[in-house]
Amino acid sequence: EIVAKVYEFKIVTKNGEEKWIAFSADAFNYMGQAAAIGTAYDITAQKTTELELKATISALEKEKKKAQESENNFRVYMEQNSAIMLVIEPKSLDIIFANYAAAKFYGYSRKELTNLKITTLQTLPKDVIKSKMKTALSSESRVFTFTHKKKSGDFVEVNVHPSVVVSNGQKTLVLIVHDITE
C-alpha cells in the first residue's frame, strides 16, 4: 500500500481569510490511464493551537533559562559572600547550606558542614537550641548571642541573625553569623 505524503500550507480564501490546509495526493492507474486523487482539509484550528503551543514552549524555555541564571547568580552571591552564612532545617537541626566564609570560620569544609547538625557548633543543650529555633521561627529581627565551637576545638562568641525563608513549602533558617570574640 502506498501512503501519500501530506503537505501543509496556508491559503487565502476569496474573502481574504487565511486558512491552513493539509493536502495529500497520489497518482494511480485508472482503467489504463494515469490518474490522481487528492484530499484537502482545513487544519486551521489545529495549526493555530500548534503555533500557540510552540510560542508558549519557547517563552517558557526563555523564562526557565532566566530563572536558572538568576538561581545561579544567587547561589554565587550566597556562596561567595564574605558574611558567614548557614541555612538550618529547624526540625532536624541539619545544616543544609554553608558558604565559603562559614567553612573558613569554623574550620570545616563546606561538605563537612552540610553533614553536621547545628548542635555540633553550638555549646548549648539540644533542648535549649530547639527552643531558640522555635523563637527564631516565630519572631522577626532577633539577634542571638551564642558560644560556638570550631573544628579546632576553639570557642568563639557570635551574634546570630536568623531569617525565616520558606522554600518549597518548608521553613528554613538562614543564619548570618558575626564573630564578636574579643
N, C-alpha and C positions, 0 to 999 in steps of 0.2 A: 504494500500500500504506500503510495506516495503522499507525503504530507506537505501541503502548500505552506510557503512562507507567509508570514503575516507582516504587513507594513503598517506603521502608524504615522500619520501625518495630519497636519492642520489644514482645514479648508475654510473658505469664506462663503457663506450662503448668499442667496440672492438679496436678502435683506441686510447684508453686511455683518451678520453674526459669525463669530469664529467658532468652529467645531473641530473636535478631534475625531478622526476616523481610523478604524482598523480595517485594512483591506487585504484580502487574500485572493489569489487566483491560481489556476492550474490549467495547463494545456492537456488535452486528451484527444483521442481519435473518436470521432462520432460518424458512424456509417461511412468509414473510409475517408473522411475529411478531417483536417486539423480543426480543432475547436478549442475554445477556452471557456471557463466558467469562473466567475468571481463573486465574492461576497464583500459587502461593505457594511459596517455598522458603527453607530455613534458610541464613542467611548469618552465623550467629553467629561462626564461626571467622574469616571474612574481616573482619567488623566489629571483632572483638576485636583482630586484628592491625592494622587501620587506626587504631583508637583508641590502641593502644600506640605505633604509629609517630608519630602526631600528638603524643603526650605526649613521646616521645623527641626529636622535632624541636624542640618548644618548650623542653625542658630544654637541648638543645644550643645553641639560639639565645641563651638566657639566659647560658650558660657562655661563648659566643663574645663576647657583649656585655661580660661581666665581664672576660674576657681582654683585649679591646680597650681597655677603660677602664684596666686595670692597665698595659698596654703604654704607653698614652698618658701615664699618670701617671709611669711610669718614665722615659720619654723626656723629659718636662718636668724631672724630677729631675736627669737627666744633663745636659740642655742648659743648665739654669739654675744648676747647681751652681757655686759660686764657686771650686772647685778646678779647675785646668787639667786637662782630660781629653782624651785622644786614644785612638782604637782603631785598631790596626795589623793589617793582614793580613800575617803573618810571611813568607810565601813571596814575595809580590810587593813587600813593604815599603810598600804603599799605605796612606795614611791614609784610613780608611773612615768615621770619625766624628771630629768635633771640636766641643767645646761652645763656648758664647759666651766663657767665660773664656780658652780657648785662642786663640780668634780675637783677643781683645783683647790678650793677652800677646804673641803672635807678630806681630801687625800685619796679618794676613791676614783676609779674610772667611772664614766657615765653609766656603762653597763653594770658595774658593781652596784652603783647607787640604785639603779632601777630594779635590782634584785633584792633590795633591802626594804624593810619597813621603817617608818619614821621613828619607831621605838628604838632602833639601833642608834640613831643620832641623839635622841632625847635622853635625859637623865631622870626624868620623872617616871613614876609608876604608870603602867599601861592604863589603869582606870582613870587617872588624872589626865593623861593625854587624851583619852576618849572624851572626857568631859570638856576639855579645852577645844577639841574638834567640834563638839556639839555647839559650844558657844560661838566659835568662828563661823559655823554654818548658819547660825540664826541671827547674826548681827552684822552690821556694816562698820567699816572703818575702825577696826580694833587693831591694836598693836600688842603683841605678847612678848614678854622677855623670858628667855629660856637659857639654860645651860645646855649646849650641845657637845657631843663627844666626836672628835675627829678619828679617822682610821689610825692615826699615830697614837691615840690614847689621850691626846691633849684635850683639855676642856676649854670652851670658848663661850663667852656671853654674847647672845644675839637678840636682836629685835626681829620679830617675825610679823610681817604684814600679810595677812591672808585675804584672798579674794575668792568668792564663790563663783565658779564657772560651770554652767550646765552644758554638757556636751553629750549628744545622743541620748538625751533624757536623763543622764546621770550627773549628779553633783560631784564636782571635784574641788579641791582647794589648791589654788595657785599661791605659793608662798614666796614672797620676796624676803630674803634674809639679809640683815645688816649686821656685820661684826661690830660689837660695841666693847670688845675686850680692851682693857687698858694696859 
